[in-house]
Amino acid sequence: MPSSPDPLFAGLGQAVRIGTNLLATLMVGGGLGWSIDSYVLPTEPWGLVGGLVLGLIAGIRNAYRTAQRWDHS
């Protein structure tokens, strides 16, 4: 899909992309933490908490990197 010449739509698209990436990393981190709690170690709820924290860190890192690559012109 070609990029929109309208800066409003380009900015909205970028915001949706960053938000989706953040949500995805939280879901993956939480899922891995829950799986560790449920099937590997009896550490409930700390695996889930740790997975969510790591997912949040990864999501913020990805958002920062995406924002740095975005052409503001």
C-alpha atoms as an extended CHARMM CRD file, in Angstrom:
* protein
*
        73  EXT
         1         1  MET       CA              0.0000000000        0.0000000000        0.0000000000  PROA      1               0.0000000000
         2         2  PRO       CA              1.4770000000        3.3820000000       -0.9660000000  PROA      2               0.0000000000
         3         3  SER       CA              2.0410000000        5.9040000000        1.7500000000  PROA      3               0.0000000000
         4         4  SER       CA             -0.4840000000        8.6490000000        2.1090000000  PROA      4               0.0000000000
         5         5  PRO       CA              0.5360000000       12.1710000000        1.0930000000  PROA      5               0.0000000000
         6         6  ASP       CA             -1.6100000000       13.5330000000        3.9130000000  PROA      6               0.0000000000
         7         7  PRO       CA              0.5910000000       13.8530000000        7.0200000000  PROA      7               0.0000000000
         8         8  LEU       CA             -2.3950000000       13.2650000000        9.3150000000  PROA      8               0.0000000000
         9         9  PHE       CA             -3.0650000000        9.8300000000        7.8460000000  PROA      9               0.0000000000
        10        10  ALA       CA              0.6400000000        9.0050000000        7.7620000000  PROA      10              0.0000000000
        11        11  GLY       CA              0.9060000000        9.8740000000       11.4470000000  PROA      11              0.0000000000
        12        12  LEU       CA             -2.2090000000        7.8970000000       12.3170000000  PROA      12              0.0000000000
        13        13  GLY       CA             -0.8640000000        4.8900000000       10.4480000000  PROA      13              0.0000000000
        14        14  GLN       CA              2.4160000000        5.1260000000       12.3150000000  PROA      14              0.0000000000
        15        15  ALA       CA              0.5920000000        5.3870000000       15.6610000000  PROA      15              0.0000000000
        16        16  VAL       CA             -1.5190000000        2.3290000000       14.8690000000  PROA      16              0.0000000000
        17        17  ARG       CA              1.6010000000        0.3880000000       13.8970000000  PROA      17              0.0000000000
        18        18  ILE       CA              3.4010000000        1.3030000000       17.1170000000  PROA      18              0.0000000000
        19        19  GLY       CA              0.3400000000        0.4990000000       19.2340000000  PROA      19              0.0000000000
        20        20  THR       CA             -0.1260000000       -2.8540000000       17.5330000000  PROA      20              0.0000000000
        21        21  ASN       CA              3.5240000000       -3.7460000000       18.0400000000  PROA      21              0.0000000000
        22        22  LEU       CA              3.3080000000       -2.8080000000       21.7190000000  PROA      22              0.0000000000
        23        23  LEU       CA              0.1770000000       -4.8980000000       22.2110000000  PROA      23              0.0000000000
        24        24  ALA       CA              1.7190000000       -7.8630000000       20.3920000000  PROA      24              0.0000000000
        25        25  THR       CA              4.8830000000       -7.8310000000       22.5050000000  PROA      25              0.0000000000
        26        26  LEU       CA              2.8050000000       -7.6520000000       25.6970000000  PROA      26              0.0000000000
        27        27  MET       CA              0.6940000000      -10.6080000000       24.5700000000  PROA      27              0.0000000000
        28        28  VAL       CA              3.7180000000      -12.6950000000       23.6390000000  PROA      28              0.0000000000
        29        29  GLY       CA              5.5560000000      -11.8530000000       26.8670000000  PROA      29              0.0000000000
        30        30  GLY       CA              2.4770000000      -12.5300000000       28.9820000000  PROA      30              0.0000000000
        31        31  GLY       CA              1.7860000000      -15.7840000000       27.1440000000  PROA      31              0.0000000000
        32        32  LEU       CA              5.3280000000      -17.0070000000       27.6310000000  PROA      32              0.0000000000
        33        33  GLY       CA              5.2630000000      -16.0510000000       31.3020000000  PROA      33              0.0000000000
        34        34  TRP       CA              1.9240000000      -17.7890000000       31.8160000000  PROA      34              0.0000000000
        35        35  SER       CA              3.2300000000      -20.8850000000       30.0230000000  PROA      35              0.0000000000
        36        36  ILE       CA              6.2800000000      -20.9780000000       32.2570000000  PROA      36              0.0000000000
        37        37  ASP       CA              4.0530000000      -20.6640000000       35.3330000000  PROA      37              0.0000000000
        38        38  SER       CA              1.6320000000      -23.3220000000       34.1560000000  PROA      38              0.0000000000
        39        39  TYR       CA              3.8810000000      -25.9650000000       32.6240000000  PROA      39              0.0000000000
        40        40  VAL       CA              7.5240000000      -25.4660000000       33.6030000000  PROA      40              0.0000000000
        41        41  LEU       CA              7.9540000000      -23.9290000000       37.0490000000  PROA      41              0.0000000000
        42        42  PRO       CA              5.5520000000      -23.5320000000       39.9780000000  PROA      42              0.0000000000
        43        43  THR       CA              6.2700000000      -19.8060000000       40.2910000000  PROA      43              0.0000000000
        44        44  GLU       CA              2.7620000000      -18.4030000000       39.9160000000  PROA      44              0.0000000000
        45        45  PRO       CA              2.2960000000      -15.3840000000       39.3190000000  PROA      45              0.0000000000
        46        46  TRP       CA              5.9250000000      -14.3200000000       38.9070000000  PROA      46              0.0000000000
        47        47  GLY       CA              6.4520000000      -15.8680000000       35.4850000000  PROA      47              0.0000000000
        48        48  LEU       CA              3.4800000000      -13.9330000000       34.1580000000  PROA      48              0.0000000000
        49        49  VAL       CA              4.6370000000      -10.7120000000       35.7890000000  PROA      49              0.0000000000
        50        50  GLY       CA              8.1660000000      -11.1720000000       34.4600000000  PROA      50              0.0000000000
        51        51  GLY       CA              6.8760000000      -11.9810000000       30.9840000000  PROA      51              0.0000000000
        52        52  LEU       CA              4.6950000000       -8.8710000000       30.9480000000  PROA      52              0.0000000000
        53        53  VAL       CA              7.5890000000       -6.6990000000       32.1170000000  PROA      53              0.0000000000
        54        54  LEU       CA              9.9060000000       -8.1250000000       29.4610000000  PROA      54              0.0000000000
        55        55  GLY       CA              7.1610000000       -7.7030000000       26.8520000000  PROA      55              0.0000000000
        56        56  LEU       CA              6.6750000000       -4.0820000000       27.8830000000  PROA      56              0.0000000000
        57        57  ILE       CA             10.4130000000       -3.4100000000       27.6470000000  PROA      57              0.0000000000
        58        58  ALA       CA             10.5780000000       -5.0350000000       24.2120000000  PROA      58              0.0000000000
        59        59  GLY       CA              7.5060000000       -3.1030000000       23.0440000000  PROA      59              0.0000000000
        60        60  ILE       CA              8.8840000000        0.2440000000       24.1840000000  PROA      60              0.0000000000
        61        61  ARG       CA             12.2090000000       -0.5660000000       22.5150000000  PROA      61              0.0000000000
        62        62  ASN       CA             10.4470000000       -1.4280000000       19.2560000000  PROA      62              0.0000000000
        63        63  ALA       CA              8.3160000000        1.7230000000       19.4460000000  PROA      63              0.0000000000
        64        64  TYR       CA             11.4140000000        3.8430000000       19.9750000000  PROA      64              0.0000000000
        65        65  ARG       CA             13.2320000000        2.2260000000       17.0630000000  PROA      65              0.0000000000
        66        66  THR       CA             10.1960000000        2.6210000000       14.7980000000  PROA      66              0.0000000000
        67        67  ALA       CA              9.8350000000        6.2790000000       15.7390000000  PROA      67              0.0000000000
        68        68  GLN       CA             13.5210000000        6.8950000000       15.0170000000  PROA      68              0.0000000000
        69        69  ARG       CA             13.1910000000        5.4130000000       11.4970000000  PROA      69              0.0000000000
        70        70  TRP       CA             10.0500000000        7.3780000000       10.6210000000  PROA      70              0.0000000000
        71        71  ASP       CA             10.5400000000       10.0920000000        8.0380000000  PROA      71              0.0000000000
        72        72  HSD       CA              8.8240000000       13.2150000000        9.3700000000  PROA      72              0.0000000000
        73        73  SER       CA              8.6930000000       15.0540000000        6.0430000000  PROA      73              0.0000000000
